[in-house]
């Protein structure tokens, strides 16, 4: 993926890249699949497709680079 961060420093199955206010997505690294831009509504669904038993509350399994659980504001109609 273009402009994706380098491989995550953490070995967690899921790593969420730093928060960016200029996009409606957060980049998410899914171990074995690479980086994907995901919206809040897509995040849990996509992660569960790959890691059905993941514990979203365990930082060893889901590592947030910053602002855990936060997503950029986006309103329908915005690019």
Buried (B, 14 or more C-beta within 10 A) or exposed (E): EEEEBEEBEBEBBBBBBEBEEEBBBBBBBBBEEEBBBBBBEEBEEBBEEEBEEBEBEEEEBBBBBEEEEEBBEEEEEEE
